Amino acid sequence: MANFRFLLQRLVRAHSSYQMGSGYATNIRPSSLSSMNGIFRVPLIYKSIPGAQGISSTGTSLHIVVHMPALSPTMDQGNIVKWRKKEGDKIDVGDVICEIETDKATLEFESLEEGYLAKIVTPEGSKDVRVGQPIAITVEDLDEIKDISAETLNGFKVKEEKPVQYVEPKEQEVNSHRTNISRFSPSAKLLIAEHGIDVSSLKASGPRGTLLKGDVLALIKGRGGSQQISQSSDKKTSPSVHSFKQTAASSSSSETLSRITAAYEDLQNSQIRKVIAKRLLESKQSTPHFYLSSDVILDPLLSFRTELREQHNVKVSVNDIVIKAVALALRNVPEANAYWSDEKGEAAISRSIDIAIAVATEKGLMTPIIRNADEKTLSAISSEVKELAERARNGKLKPEQFQGGTFSISNLGMFPVDHFCAIINPPQACILAVGRGNKVVEPVKGSDGIEKPGVVTKMSLKLSADHRVIDAEIGGKFLGALSSNFSDLRRLLL
């Protein structure tokens, strides 16, 4: 019986090694886990299904490889903010294993099975961990931790990024890179001009062929800080003069490099800011923005807000009323509550009115969503806005609380900003920029029907719209409906 078991294990391991060599392996037993949550169950018996990785060990113990999950539809990498469990800790169903910073927020990663945390592969504080990359290994029994071999753990260690080193380019490589650079960063231009560097010897590592500051510094450091200046007169000068010039140039170059380096400070971007930068750049470059402006009188709104507070003990902000007014205007002009579909190449009208509000956080701008805002009361909107804003600042938003949205509002009325233009958040077609209220003098019609100079409070509204989805006529109708809601605030109570 022992010989039969030994033979069976040898056959199983041989089959496992063959499957792992082909890059396909997964569990043949049904599991409640899937690749969407980042965890794969990996025993020593496999069948040929792509998408999972296996680890071999001694004995017949069952190990689970925990991969970096995709916690949002647009997430392709994340940061390990904090490990809630330590190596050797017991894990129950629903326990939070770690906190992961995604492109949207910092989310808690929960376990769907019981076990023990055998090894943390990706340590706390790791940045830009790709989705699908192993981050931990768990086992079912505590005694199985010792069965994991050192070779297995070394195979899952995060590879450290090597520093950029300058290598003297060959003539063929230089010629092939001459067309590699399509644009220059400002700091790269400054370094090239001050050091007289031959551009053909540089290679751009930035997006879309952008030459970065680090590319130039790598060349300078690789050549000992000496300037790369092509001067035919150097060949004719005496060795002593040439040596003096080279020493002086090297000293000057080192001083300049030190001065330039001290004048700048690199700011590390969070995952949220990286995604914001990428998406807004794509929006500005690919979405045909057009803008419509309108000023509304704010005095009726302020009086209405005071009445709610004094007579009904209902405290709402100006932004809460703006959200409600915008939602009702979208109900009256549903063509503005639309988005652009890249797959179909056409516009589509959204059935629900979900208002995304911009909230500034330490990690970047977040847009929590008030869903079905046209159907909610002012007090309900006010309570939900406060809760979502607090969760956004603490990085505790759930995916369903910030994904989606049909219309965005960016309000800078609390700052000395009169008006501004906002960038559309794709695939939405519109975003409304709200400025502060200013007192102005203009003709005011009295009870006798005669216009007299009066002081009123006006607020600037600027609509940024996608011209592929709506045109100026629809945008004008929307602003008209919105102005009517501000002039007669009883509409908000209907």
C-alpha positions in Angstrom: 0.0 0.0 0.0 2.9 2.3 0.8 4.5 1.5 -2.5 1.3 2.3 -4.3 0.9 5.6 -2.5 4.5 6.5 -3.3 4.0 5.6 -7.0 0.7 7.7 -7.1 2.5 10.7 -5.6 5.3 10.5 -8.2 2.7 10.3 -11.0 0.8 13.3 -9.6 4.0 15.4 -9.3 5.1 14.5 -12.8 1.7 15.5 -14.1 1.8 18.7 -12.1 5.2 19.6 -13.3 4.1 19.1 -16.9 1.1 21.3 -16.5 3.0 24.1 -14.7 5.7 24.0 -17.4 3.0 24.8 -19.9 1.7 27.7 -17.8 -1.8 26.1 -17.2 -2.8 24.9 -13.8 -5.8 25.1 -11.5 -7.8 23.1 -9.0 -10.0 20.3 -10.2 -12.2 20.5 -7.1 -15.0 23.1 -7.0 -14.1 26.3 -5.1 -16.0 29.3 -3.9 -13.1 31.5 -5.0 -12.6 32.9 -8.5 -9.9 34.9 -10.3 -12.0 38.1 -9.8 -11.3 38.2 -6.1 -7.6 37.6 -6.6 -7.4 34.2 -4.8 -6.7 30.9 -6.5 -6.8 27.5 -4.8 -3.8 25.4 -5.8 -3.4 21.8 -4.7 -1.0 19.2 -6.0 -3.4 17.9 -8.6 -4.2 20.0 -11.7 -6.1 20.0 -14.9 -5.4 22.1 -17.9 -7.3 25.3 -17.4 -5.6 28.7 -18.1 -5.4 31.5 -15.5 -4.0 30.1 -12.3 -0.5 29.3 -10.9 0.6 26.4 -8.7 3.2 25.9 -6.1 4.7 22.5 -5.4 5.6 21.3 -1.9 6.4 18.1 -0.1 3.5 16.0 1.1 -0.1 16.3 0.1 -0.9 19.6 1.8 -3.1 22.2 0.1 -1.8 25.7 -0.4 -3.6 28.9 -1.6 -1.8 31.5 -3.5 -3.3 35.0 -3.0 -3.0 37.3 -6.0 -3.4 41.0 -6.2 -7.2 41.3 -7.0 -8.9 43.6 -9.5 -11.1 45.6 -7.1 -12.4 48.0 -9.7 -13.1 47.6 -13.5 -10.2 50.0 -14.4 -7.7 48.7 -11.9 -4.5 47.2 -13.4 -2.2 47.7 -10.4 -2.4 48.7 -6.7 -0.5 49.5 -3.6 -0.3 47.4 -0.4 -1.2 50.0 2.2 -1.3 47.7 5.3 -1.4 44.1 6.2 -4.1 43.4 8.8 -2.9 39.8 9.4 0.6 38.7 10.2 2.4 35.5 9.2 1.0 32.6 11.2 -2.3 34.4 12.1 -5.6 32.5 11.8 -7.9 33.7 9.0 -11.6 33.3 9.3 -14.2 33.9 6.5 -14.8 37.6 6.2 -11.6 38.6 7.9 -9.8 41.6 6.3 -6.4 40.4 5.1 -4.9 43.7 4.0 -5.8 47.2 2.8 -5.2 47.9 -0.9 -5.0 51.3 -2.6 -6.6 51.1 -6.0 -7.1 53.6 -8.7 -10.3 54.8 -6.9 -9.9 54.3 -3.2 -8.3 52.3 -0.4 -10.3 49.1 0.0 -10.3 46.2 2.4 -9.5 42.8 0.9 -11.5 40.1 2.7 -10.9 36.4 2.8 -13.5 34.0 1.6 -12.0 30.9 3.2 -10.5 29.8 6.5 -6.9 29.1 7.0 -3.6 30.5 8.2 -1.4 33.2 6.6 1.8 31.3 5.8 3.8 33.9 4.0 3.5 37.5 3.0 5.1 37.6 -0.5 4.5 41.3 -1.2 5.4 43.4 1.9 3.5 46.4 3.3 4.1 49.6 1.4 4.7 47.9 -1.9 3.8 50.2 -4.8 2.4 49.5 -8.3 1.8 45.8 -7.7 0.3 44.4 -10.9 -3.1 42.7 -10.8 -2.6 38.9 -10.7 0.8 39.1 -9.0 1.1 36.9 -5.9 1.0 38.8 -2.7 0.6 36.0 -0.1 0.4 32.3 0.6 -2.1 30.7 2.9 -2.5 27.1 4.2 -5.4 25.2 5.7 -3.5 23.9 8.8 -0.9 25.7 10.9 1.5 22.7 10.6 1.6 23.0 6.9 3.5 26.3 7.0 6.8 24.5 7.5 6.1 22.3 4.4 6.5 25.3 2.0 10.0 25.1 0.6 12.4 28.1 0.4 12.6 27.6 -3.4 8.8 28.1 -3.7 8.9 31.3 -1.6 11.8 32.7 -3.6 9.9 32.1 -6.8 7.1 34.5 -5.6 9.3 37.3 -4.2 8.7 40.7 -5.7 11.4 41.7 -8.0 13.2 44.9 -7.1 13.4 47.5 -9.8 17.0 48.1 -10.9 18.2 51.7 -11.1 18.5 53.1 -14.6 22.1 52.9 -15.7 23.6 54.6 -18.7 25.3 52.4 -21.2 27.4 53.9 -24.0 25.2 53.5 -27.1 26.6 51.9 -30.2 26.5 53.7 -33.5 23.6 51.5 -34.7 21.7 52.1 -31.5 22.2 55.8 -31.7 20.9 55.9 -35.2 17.9 53.8 -34.3 16.9 56.1 -31.4 17.2 59.4 -33.3 13.5 59.3 -34.1 12.6 57.9 -30.6 12.1 61.4 -29.0 8.9 63.1 -30.0 8.8 65.7 -27.1 10.9 67.1 -24.3 10.0 67.8 -20.7 11.0 71.3 -19.5 13.7 70.0 -17.1 15.2 67.8 -19.8 15.4 70.8 -22.1 17.2 72.8 -19.4 19.8 70.0 -18.8 20.4 69.5 -22.5 21.0 73.2 -23.0 23.3 73.7 -20.0 25.4 70.5 -20.7 25.5 70.8 -24.5 24.3 67.1 -24.8 24.0 65.5 -28.2 20.3 64.6 -28.5 20.9 61.6 -30.7 22.6 59.8 -27.8 19.5 60.1 -25.6 16.6 57.6 -25.4 13.2 58.7 -24.2 11.5 56.5 -21.6 8.4 58.6 -21.0 5.0 58.1 -22.5 4.6 58.8 -26.2 8.3 59.3 -26.7 8.7 62.0 -24.0 12.3 62.6 -22.9 12.3 62.9 -19.2 14.7 64.5 -16.7 15.9 61.1 -15.5 16.9 60.1 -19.1 19.3 63.1 -19.3 20.6 62.6 -15.7 21.3 58.9 -16.4 23.5 59.9 -19.3 25.3 62.6 -17.3 26.0 60.3 -14.4 27.0 57.5 -16.7 29.7 59.7 -18.2 30.9 61.0 -14.8 29.1 64.4 -15.2 31.3 65.4 -18.1 29.7 67.4 -20.9 29.2 65.8 -24.3 30.3 68.7 -26.5 31.4 68.1 -30.1 34.2 70.5 -30.8 36.7 70.0 -33.6 39.0 72.5 -31.9 39.6 70.0 -29.1 41.7 67.9 -31.4 44.1 70.8 -32.1 44.7 71.9 -28.5 47.7 70.7 -26.5 47.1 67.8 -24.0 47.6 70.1 -21.0 45.1 72.7 -22.2 42.7 69.9 -23.2 43.1 68.3 -19.7 42.5 71.7 -18.0 39.3 72.3 -20.1 38.0 68.9 -19.3 38.6 69.3 -15.6 37.0 72.7 -15.5 34.0 71.5 -17.6 33.6 68.5 -15.2 33.7 70.7 -12.1 31.2 73.2 -13.7 28.9 70.3 -14.7 28.9 68.8 -11.3 28.1 72.1 -9.6 25.3 72.8 -12.2 23.9 69.3 -11.7 23.9 69.7 -7.9 22.2 73.1 -8.2 19.5 71.8 -10.5 18.8 68.7 -8.4 18.5 70.8 -5.3 16.0 73.1 -7.0 13.4 70.4 -7.6 11.5 68.0 -5.4 9.8 64.9 -6.8 6.3 64.4 -5.5 5.2 60.7 -5.5 1.8 60.2 -7.0 -0.9 58.0 -5.4 -2.7 55.4 -7.5 -5.8 57.8 -7.5 -3.8 60.7 -8.8 -2.1 58.6 -11.5 -5.5 57.5 -12.8 -6.9 61.0 -12.6 -4.0 62.4 -14.6 -4.4 59.7 -17.2 -8.2 59.9 -17.6 -8.4 63.7 -17.6 -5.7 63.9 -20.2 -7.5 61.4 -22.4 -10.8 63.3 -21.9 -9.3 66.6 -22.9 -7.6 65.1 -25.9 -10.4 62.9 -27.2 -13.6 64.5 -26.0 -14.8 67.6 -28.0 -15.6 70.0 -25.2 -17.8 73.0 -25.6 -18.9 75.4 -22.9 -22.1 77.3 -22.0 -22.3 79.9 -19.2 -25.2 81.2 -17.2 -25.6 83.4 -14.0 -28.4 82.7 -11.6 -29.7 84.9 -8.8 -28.9 83.2 -5.5 -31.0 85.3 -3.2 -34.2 83.1 -3.4 -32.0 80.0 -2.6 -30.4 81.6 0.4 -33.8 82.7 1.7 -35.2 79.2 1.1 -32.3 77.7 3.0 -32.8 80.0 5.9 -36.5 79.2 6.0 -35.9 75.5 6.1 -33.4 75.9 9.0 -35.5 78.3 11.1 -39.0 77.0 10.5 -38.5 73.2 9.8 -35.1 72.6 11.6 -33.8 71.2 8.3 -30.1 72.1 7.6 -29.0 71.8 4.0 -26.1 73.4 2.2 -26.1 75.4 -1.0 -24.5 72.4 -2.7 -27.4 70.1 -1.6 -29.9 72.4 -3.2 -27.7 72.6 -6.4 -27.7 68.8 -6.6 -31.5 68.7 -6.3 -32.0 71.5 -8.9 -29.7 69.8 -11.4 -31.4 66.5 -11.0 -34.8 68.0 -11.7 -33.4 69.9 -14.7 -32.1 66.6 -16.1 -35.5 65.1 -15.6 -37.0 67.9 -17.7 -34.2 67.6 -20.3 -33.3 63.9 -20.4 -31.1 64.4 -23.5 -28.5 66.0 -21.2 -28.4 62.9 -19.0 -26.6 60.9 -21.5 -23.2 59.3 -22.2 -21.0 58.4 -25.2 -20.5 54.7 -26.0 -17.2 53.9 -27.7 -18.3 50.4 -28.5 -21.5 51.5 -30.4 -20.1 54.8 -31.6 -23.2 56.6 -30.5 -24.9 58.4 -27.6 -27.2 56.7 -25.1 -29.6 58.3 -22.7 -29.4 57.1 -19.1 -32.6 55.9 -17.4 -31.6 56.9 -13.9 -30.3 60.3 -12.7 -27.1 59.6 -10.7 -25.2 62.8 -9.7 -21.4 62.5 -9.1 -20.1 65.2 -6.8 -16.4 66.1 -6.7 -14.8 65.7 -3.3 -11.2 66.8 -2.6 -9.1 64.3 -0.6 -5.5 64.1 0.4 -4.9 61.3 -2.2 -6.8 63.1 -5.0 -10.2 64.0 -6.3 -13.0 61.5 -5.7 -16.5 61.5 -7.2 -19.0 59.8 -4.9 -22.5 59.3 -6.4 -26.0 60.4 -5.3 -28.1 57.8 -7.1 -31.6 58.6 -8.2 -31.1 62.2 -7.0 -34.3 63.4 -8.6 -36.4 61.1 -6.4 -34.8 62.0 -3.1 -35.7 64.8 -0.7 -33.3 67.6 0.2 -32.8 66.2 3.7 -32.0 62.8 2.2 -29.5 64.3 -0.3 -27.9 66.3 2.5 -27.4 63.3 4.8 -26.0 61.1 1.9 -23.6 63.8 0.7 -22.1 64.2 4.2 -21.7 60.4 4.6 -20.1 59.9 1.2 -17.8 62.9 1.6 -16.6 61.6 5.0 -16.0 58.1 3.5 -14.2 59.6 0.5 -11.8 61.6 2.7 -11.1 58.5 4.8 -10.6 56.3 1.8 -13.5 54.0 2.8 -15.8 54.3 -0.3 -17.2 51.1 -1.6 -17.0 50.5 -5.4 -20.7 50.9 -5.9 -20.5 54.3 -4.2 -18.1 55.9 -6.8 -18.5 53.8 -9.9 -20.9 55.0 -12.5 -22.7 58.3 -12.5 -24.5 60.1 -15.3 -23.7 63.8 -14.6 -21.0 65.5 -12.5 -21.0 68.7 -10.4 -17.8 70.4 -9.3 -18.5 73.2 -6.8 -15.7 75.7 -5.8 -18.1 78.2 -4.2 -16.4 77.8 -0.9 -13.2 79.3 -2.5 -12.7 82.8 -4.0 -13.4 81.4 -7.5 -16.0 83.3 -9.5 -16.2 80.8 -12.5 -14.1 78.0 -14.0 -14.3 75.3 -16.7 -14.3 71.7 -15.6 -13.1 68.7 -17.6 -15.7 66.0 -18.5 -15.4 62.7 -16.7 -15.8 60.1 -19.4 -18.1 58.4 -20.4 -20.4 61.1 -19.0 -21.3 63.9 -21.4 -21.6 66.8 -19.0 -20.1 68.4 -15.9 -21.4 71.6 -14.2 -18.8 74.0 -12.7 -20.3 76.1 -9.9 -18.6 79.3 -8.7 -19.1 81.4 -5.6 -21.9 84.0 -5.1 -21.1 87.6 -5.7 -23.1 90.7 -4.9 -23.7 92.9 -7.9 -25.8 95.9 -8.7 -28.4 95.5 -11.5 -31.9 96.7 -12.4 -34.5 95.1 -10.1 -38.2 95.4 -10.8 -40.1 96.6 -7.8 -43.7 95.9 -6.7 -44.9 98.9 -8.7 -43.3 97.4 -11.9 -40.6 100.1 -12.1 -37.0 99.0 -12.4 -34.6 100.4 -9.9 -30.9 99.7 -9.0 -30.6 96.9 -6.5 -28.0 94.6 -5.0 -28.5 90.9 -5.8 -26.3 87.8 -5.2 -25.4 86.1 -8.4 -23.7 82.7 -8.9 -21.9 81.6 -12.1 -22.7 78.2 -13.7 -20.6 76.9 -16.5 -21.6 73.7 -18.3 -18.9 71.6 -20.0 -20.5 69.3 -22.6 -19.5 66.6 -25.0 -20.4 67.8 -28.5 -20.7 64.2 -29.7 -23.6 63.7 -27.3 -25.4 67.0 -27.0 -25.4 70.2 -29.0 -25.8 73.8 -28.0 -29.6 73.7 -28.2 -29.9 70.9 -25.6 -27.3 72.5 -23.4 -29.3 75.8 -23.6 -32.5 74.0 -22.6 -30.8 72.4 -19.7 -29.4 75.7 -18.3 -32.8 77.2 -18.9 -34.5 74.5 -16.8 -31.9 74.9 -14.2 -32.3 78.7 -14.0 -36.1 78.2 -13.6 -35.5 75.8 -10.6 -33.3 78.5 -8.9 -35.9 81.2 -9.5 -38.8 79.1 -8.1 -37.4 76.8 -5.5 -40.9 75.4 -4.8 -40.2 73.1 -7.7 -37.7 71.3 -5.6 -40.4 70.2 -3.1 -42.6 68.6 -5.8 
